[in-house]
Amino acid sequence: MTINVLTLSTLFPDMSRPNFGVFVERQARELASRPEADVTVIAPVGLPPWPLSLAGRYARLRALPAKERWRELTVYRPTFPIIPKFGGRTNVAAMTRAILPLVRRLHVEKPFDVIDASFFFPDGPVAQRLSRALGIPYSVKARGADIHYWGTRKSTRKLVRRAAEDAAGLLAVSDAMRRSMARLGIDPEKIRVHYTGVDLDTFELTDREAAKAALGFSGPVVLCVGALIPRKGQDLLVRALPDLPDVTLLLAGQGSYRRTLENLAQELGVERRIGFLGSVPHHKLPRIFAAADIMALPSESEGLANAWVEALACGTPLVITDVGGARELLDRPEAGRIVERTPEAIADAIHATLADPPDRQAVRETALRFTWSANGDALVAHLQGIVASR
């Protein structure tokens, strides 16, 4: 059965943000590669009112084309009004009003069979409204902060729950995420665990010492890949460094927390052993993973972090906290260590891993079940099942 899918995503890369939502894009490309699925992507862009829309990153977003071919996908980028830092709940109505005329027109030209919303907020509630307007079913995928943050805030939690109630099917990036959704009152019987994928031909084993030499590093290297925000816990890694005197810490990511981390590093006297790499293009991450002895990410919350899987595919063991799908992923001792969220526990785990490094091929084998092919198979079956059950 061939299905016509409308993929709705506020997390989708563009020319100004090539790393933004890259895994949503990869999943959409995998789905579109299947003969059973035709895929149209609508990736709405929120813009504040003039003159704020002229500033910085908003100016780059304003310049994006309304429609383009993006890596084999047809992508529409309609804009909708937002109130920076205060929008939240209002984004659902504003986004729906902005994109509904486009969706109606596309639906008349070639009727959609199902809506695939890639994030629970605001995508889920917007998909709910589009579903009512068009009379077609929808599915929503939970990835992490959309449940842990938007699903618990007083102003938005009802919107999240109602979108889940009306959905024909739900996806979660891990079984732990499925349990988190159930704790919010979402029916667990509707939720299918849908693991991410990793490009195993890109994220592969390469010579670690050669990778270090190419990047100008020597000695033990600990890498952290993630946005520089408090929830990711990079401050705990910085605080662990005084107990790891020979270690270089690389932080790949950007965010408003960078200044705080820089100040903390100076206070602790470890600033010379920290490298802020900024936003690394996704295709350049493999060589950095290859140079790292450990990938550490002491997050406060996660779904199932894509960076965890990519590190393992490169043979780089993990030091991570007991959040999200950590225990589902680390199913063997070679893959890494789950630690308490303290600098002391993190330092101890890093020291122990460096003292007795696991076989890199054994580490990589942990990631071999996370393929984009398996991800695509599951998504096609999920959406086809929704359409067939109408």
C-alpha positions as CSV (number, residue, x, y, z in Angstrom):
1,M,0.0,0.0,0.0
2,T,1.4,3.4,-1.0
3,I,0.7,6.2,1.4
4,N,1.0,10.0,0.9
5,V,2.6,11.4,4.1
6,L,2.6,15.0,5.3
7,T,5.7,15.2,7.6
8,L,5.2,18.2,10.0
9,S,8.3,19.4,11.8
10,T,9.5,22.5,13.6
11,L,12.8,20.7,14.0
12,F,14.3,20.6,10.5
13,P,17.6,21.8,9.1
14,D,17.9,24.8,6.7
15,M,20.7,26.8,5.2
16,S,21.2,28.9,8.3
17,R,20.9,25.9,10.7
18,P,22.4,22.9,9.0
19,N,22.5,20.8,12.2
20,F,19.1,21.7,13.5
21,G,16.8,18.6,13.5
22,V,19.3,16.7,11.4
23,F,17.9,13.4,12.6
24,V,14.3,14.4,11.8
25,E,15.6,15.1,8.2
26,R,17.4,11.8,8.0
27,Q,14.3,9.9,9.2
28,A,12.2,11.8,6.6
29,R,14.7,10.9,3.8
30,E,14.6,7.2,4.8
31,L,10.8,7.2,4.7
32,A,10.8,9.0,1.3
33,S,13.2,6.5,-0.1
34,R,10.6,3.8,0.2
35,P,8.3,3.0,-2.8
36,E,5.5,2.7,-0.3
37,A,5.6,6.3,0.8
38,D,5.4,9.7,-0.9
39,V,6.6,12.4,1.5
40,T,6.0,16.2,1.7
41,V,7.7,18.1,4.5
42,I,6.3,21.2,6.0
43,A,8.8,22.8,8.3
44,P,7.2,26.0,9.7
45,V,9.5,28.9,10.8
46,G,8.6,31.1,13.7
47,L,9.4,34.8,13.3
48,P,8.9,37.7,15.8
49,P,7.2,40.9,14.7
50,W,9.1,43.7,12.9
51,P,11.6,45.1,13.8
52,L,12.8,42.1,15.9
53,S,12.6,39.9,12.8
54,L,15.4,42.0,11.2
55,A,17.9,41.0,13.9
56,G,20.6,38.3,13.9
57,R,19.3,34.8,13.3
58,Y,15.8,35.9,12.5
59,A,17.1,37.8,9.5
60,R,18.6,34.6,8.2
61,L,15.4,32.7,8.7
62,R,13.4,35.4,6.9
63,A,15.7,34.8,3.9
64,L,14.8,31.1,3.6
65,P,12.8,30.1,0.5
66,A,9.2,29.3,1.0
67,K,9.7,26.0,-1.0
68,E,12.8,24.1,-1.9
69,R,14.3,20.7,-2.7
70,W,16.3,19.8,0.3
71,R,18.3,16.6,-0.1
72,E,15.8,14.7,-2.2
73,L,12.8,16.1,-0.2
74,T,10.3,18.7,-1.1
75,V,10.2,21.1,1.8
76,Y,7.8,24.0,2.5
77,R,8.9,26.6,5.0
78,P,5.8,28.8,5.8
79,T,6.4,31.4,8.5
80,F,4.2,32.1,11.5
81,P,4.4,34.8,14.2
82,I,6.0,34.2,17.6
83,I,6.7,36.1,20.8
84,P,10.3,35.2,21.7
85,K,10.6,33.6,25.1
86,F,6.9,34.1,25.9
87,G,5.1,32.4,23.0
88,G,4.7,28.8,24.2
89,R,1.0,28.0,24.1
90,T,0.2,30.7,21.5
91,N,2.5,29.1,19.0
92,V,0.0,26.3,18.3
93,A,-2.8,28.6,17.2
94,A,-0.4,30.9,15.3
95,M,1.3,28.1,13.5
96,T,-2.0,26.4,12.6
97,R,-3.5,29.6,11.1
98,A,-0.3,30.2,9.1
99,I,0.0,26.8,7.5
100,L,-3.5,25.6,7.1
101,P,-4.1,27.3,3.8
102,L,-1.0,25.7,2.3
103,V,-2.0,22.3,3.7
104,R,-5.5,22.6,2.3
105,R,-4.1,23.5,-1.2
106,L,-1.6,20.6,-1.2
107,H,-4.3,18.2,0.1
108,V,-6.6,19.2,-2.8
109,E,-3.8,18.6,-5.3
110,K,-2.9,15.2,-3.9
111,P,-4.8,14.1,-0.8
112,F,-2.7,13.2,2.2
113,D,-3.3,9.8,3.9
114,V,-1.7,10.6,7.2
115,I,0.2,13.3,9.1
116,D,3.6,12.4,10.7
117,A,4.4,15.0,13.4
118,S,8.0,14.7,14.4
119,F,7.9,16.4,17.8
120,F,5.3,16.6,20.5
121,F,5.1,20.4,20.9
122,P,4.0,22.4,19.1
123,D,3.9,19.9,16.2
124,G,1.5,17.5,18.0
125,P,-1.3,19.9,18.8
126,V,-0.9,21.5,15.3
127,A,-1.2,18.1,13.7
128,Q,-4.3,17.5,15.8
129,R,-5.9,20.7,14.4
130,L,-4.9,19.9,10.8
131,S,-6.3,16.4,11.2
132,R,-9.7,17.8,12.2
133,A,-9.7,20.3,9.3
134,L,-8.7,17.7,6.7
135,G,-10.3,14.6,8.2
136,I,-7.2,12.5,8.1
137,P,-5.4,10.7,11.0
138,Y,-2.1,11.7,12.5
139,S,0.8,10.3,14.5
140,V,3.2,12.1,16.9
141,K,6.8,11.1,17.9
142,A,8.1,11.9,21.4
143,R,11.9,12.6,21.4
144,G,12.8,14.1,24.8
145,A,12.3,17.7,25.8
146,D,8.9,17.7,24.1
147,I,7.7,15.4,26.9
148,H,10.0,16.3,29.8
149,Y,9.6,20.0,29.4
150,W,6.4,20.9,27.4
151,G,4.6,17.9,28.7
152,T,5.0,19.0,32.3
153,R,4.5,22.8,32.0
154,K,1.2,24.1,33.3
155,S,0.6,26.2,30.2
156,T,1.1,23.4,27.7
157,R,0.7,19.9,29.3
158,K,-3.0,19.8,28.5
159,L,-2.3,20.5,24.9
160,V,0.3,17.7,24.8
161,R,-2.1,15.2,26.5
162,R,-5.0,16.1,24.2
163,A,-2.8,15.7,21.1
164,A,-1.8,12.2,22.4
165,E,-5.5,11.3,23.1
166,D,-6.7,12.1,19.6
167,A,-3.7,10.7,17.7
168,A,-4.2,7.5,15.8
169,G,-0.7,6.3,16.8
170,L,2.3,7.5,18.9
171,L,6.0,6.9,18.7
172,A,8.7,7.2,21.4
173,V,12.5,7.2,20.9
174,S,13.0,4.7,23.7
175,D,11.0,2.5,26.1
176,A,12.0,4.9,28.9
177,M,10.4,7.7,26.9
178,R,7.3,5.5,26.6
179,R,7.2,5.2,30.4
180,S,7.6,8.9,30.8
181,M,4.6,9.5,28.5
182,A,2.5,7.0,30.5
183,R,3.3,8.9,33.7
184,L,1.7,11.9,32.1
185,G,-1.5,10.0,31.6
186,I,-0.9,9.0,27.9
187,D,-2.2,5.5,27.0
188,P,1.0,3.3,26.8
189,E,-0.9,0.8,24.5
190,K,-0.9,3.5,21.8
191,I,2.9,4.0,22.0
192,R,5.4,2.2,19.8
193,V,9.1,2.4,20.5
194,H,10.9,3.7,17.5
195,Y,14.6,3.8,17.8
196,T,16.8,6.3,15.9
197,G,19.3,5.2,13.3
198,V,22.9,5.9,12.6
199,D,24.8,5.9,9.3
200,L,27.2,3.0,10.0
201,D,29.2,3.7,6.8
202,T,29.9,7.3,8.0
203,F,30.3,6.7,11.7
204,E,32.9,3.9,11.6
205,L,36.1,2.7,13.2
206,T,39.2,4.6,12.2
207,D,42.7,4.9,13.8
208,R,42.4,6.9,17.0
209,E,46.0,8.1,17.2
210,A,45.9,9.2,13.6
211,A,42.6,11.0,14.2
212,K,44.2,12.8,17.3
213,A,47.3,13.7,15.3
214,A,45.2,15.2,12.5
215,L,43.3,17.4,14.9
216,G,46.4,18.3,16.9
217,F,45.6,16.5,20.1
218,S,47.6,14.1,22.3
219,G,46.9,12.3,25.4
220,P,43.4,11.3,26.7
221,V,40.5,13.1,25.0
222,V,36.9,13.3,26.4
223,L,34.3,14.6,24.0
224,C,30.9,16.0,24.8
225,V,28.4,16.5,22.0
226,G,25.3,18.5,22.8
227,A,23.9,22.0,23.0
228,L,25.6,24.2,25.6
229,I,22.6,24.4,27.9
230,P,22.3,23.6,31.7
231,R,20.3,20.5,31.1
232,K,23.2,18.8,29.3
233,G,25.5,19.1,32.3
234,Q,28.7,20.3,30.7
235,D,29.5,22.1,33.9
236,L,29.8,18.7,35.7
237,L,32.5,17.7,33.2
238,V,34.3,21.0,33.8
239,R,34.2,20.4,37.5
240,A,35.5,16.9,37.0
241,L,38.6,18.1,35.1
242,P,40.7,19.0,38.2
243,D,40.6,15.2,39.1
244,L,41.7,14.3,35.6
245,P,44.9,16.2,35.2
246,D,46.0,14.7,31.8
247,V,42.6,14.9,30.1
248,T,41.5,17.3,27.3
249,L,37.8,18.1,27.2
250,L,36.2,18.9,23.9
251,L,32.7,20.5,23.9
252,A,31.0,20.3,20.5
253,G,27.9,22.4,20.5
254,Q,26.8,26.0,20.9
255,G,24.4,27.8,23.3
256,S,24.0,30.6,25.8
257,Y,25.7,28.5,28.6
258,R,29.1,28.9,27.0
259,R,30.1,32.0,28.9
260,T,29.2,30.3,32.2
261,L,31.3,27.3,31.3
262,E,34.3,29.5,30.3
263,N,34.1,31.4,33.6
264,L,33.9,28.2,35.5
265,A,36.9,26.7,33.7
266,Q,38.9,29.8,34.6
267,E,37.9,29.6,38.3
268,L,39.0,26.0,38.4
269,G,42.2,26.7,36.4
270,V,41.4,24.2,33.7
271,E,40.7,26.5,30.8
272,R,43.8,25.4,28.9
273,R,42.5,21.9,28.8
274,I,39.0,22.7,27.3
275,G,38.3,23.2,23.6
276,F,35.0,24.8,22.6
277,L,34.4,23.5,19.1
278,G,31.1,25.4,18.4
279,S,28.5,23.9,16.2
280,V,30.3,21.1,14.3
281,P,28.7,20.2,10.9
282,H,27.2,16.8,11.3
283,H,29.3,15.2,8.5
284,K,32.5,16.3,10.4
285,L,31.6,14.7,13.7
286,P,32.9,11.2,12.8
287,R,36.6,12.3,12.8
288,I,36.1,14.0,16.2
289,F,34.4,10.9,17.7
290,A,37.3,8.9,16.3
291,A,39.8,11.1,18.2
292,A,38.0,10.8,21.5
293,D,38.8,8.1,24.0
294,I,35.4,8.7,25.7
295,M,32.1,10.5,24.9
296,A,30.6,11.9,28.1
297,L,27.2,13.5,28.4
298,P,25.9,13.9,32.0
299,S,22.4,15.1,31.0
300,E,19.6,15.8,33.4
301,S,17.1,14.3,30.9
302,E,17.2,12.7,27.5
303,G,15.1,10.5,25.2
304,L,17.8,8.5,23.5
305,A,20.5,10.8,22.5
306,N,21.7,10.4,18.9
307,A,25.2,11.4,19.9
308,W,25.3,8.3,22.2
309,V,24.7,6.0,19.2
310,E,27.1,7.8,16.9
311,A,29.9,7.6,19.5
312,L,29.4,3.9,19.9
313,A,29.4,3.4,16.1
314,C,32.8,5.0,16.1
315,G,34.0,2.6,18.8
316,T,34.0,5.3,21.5
317,P,32.6,4.2,24.9
318,L,30.2,6.4,26.9
319,V,30.1,7.9,30.3
320,I,26.5,9.0,30.7
321,T,23.9,9.5,33.4
322,D,20.9,7.2,34.1
323,V,18.4,9.1,31.9
324,G,16.1,8.2,29.1
325,G,17.1,5.1,27.1
326,A,20.6,4.9,28.7
327,R,20.1,1.4,30.0
328,E,18.4,0.2,26.8
329,L,21.5,1.3,24.9
330,L,24.3,0.2,27.2
331,D,23.4,-3.5,27.2
332,R,27.0,-4.7,27.6
333,P,30.0,-3.5,29.8
334,E,32.2,-2.5,26.8
335,A,29.7,0.1,25.7
336,G,30.3,2.4,28.7
337,R,29.3,3.4,32.2
338,I,26.2,4.9,33.7
339,V,27.1,7.2,36.6
340,E,25.6,9.4,39.2
341,R,25.3,13.1,38.2
342,T,28.2,14.4,40.2
343,P,31.7,15.5,39.2
344,E,33.3,12.9,41.4
345,A,31.4,10.0,39.9
346,I,32.0,11.3,36.4
347,A,35.8,11.6,37.1
348,D,36.0,8.1,38.6
349,A,34.2,6.6,35.5
350,I,36.4,8.4,33.1
351,H,39.6,7.4,35.0
352,A,38.5,3.8,35.1
353,T,37.6,3.7,31.4
354,L,40.9,5.3,30.4
355,A,42.8,2.8,32.6
356,D,41.1,-0.2,31.1
357,P,39.8,0.8,27.6
358,P,37.3,-1.6,26.0
359,D,37.8,-3.3,22.6
360,R,36.6,-0.8,20.1
361,Q,34.9,-3.3,17.8
362,A,33.0,-4.6,20.8
363,V,31.9,-1.0,21.5
364,R,30.8,-0.6,17.9
365,E,28.7,-3.7,18.0
366,T,26.4,-2.0,20.5
367,A,25.3,0.4,17.8
368,L,24.8,-2.1,14.9
369,R,21.1,-2.6,15.7
370,F,20.4,1.1,15.2
371,T,20.2,1.3,11.5
372,W,18.2,3.8,9.4
373,S,16.8,0.8,7.4
374,A,15.2,-0.6,10.6
375,N,14.0,2.9,11.5
376,G,12.4,3.2,8.0
377,D,10.8,-0.2,8.1
378,A,9.2,0.5,11.5
379,L,7.9,3.9,10.4
380,V,6.4,2.7,7.1
381,A,4.6,-0.2,9.0
382,H,3.4,2.2,11.7
383,L,1.9,4.7,9.2
384,Q,0.5,2.1,6.9
385,G,-1.2,0.5,9.9
386,I,-2.8,3.9,10.8
387,V,-4.1,4.4,7.3
388,A,-5.4,0.8,7.0
389,S,-7.3,1.0,10.2
390,R,-9.3,4.1,9.3
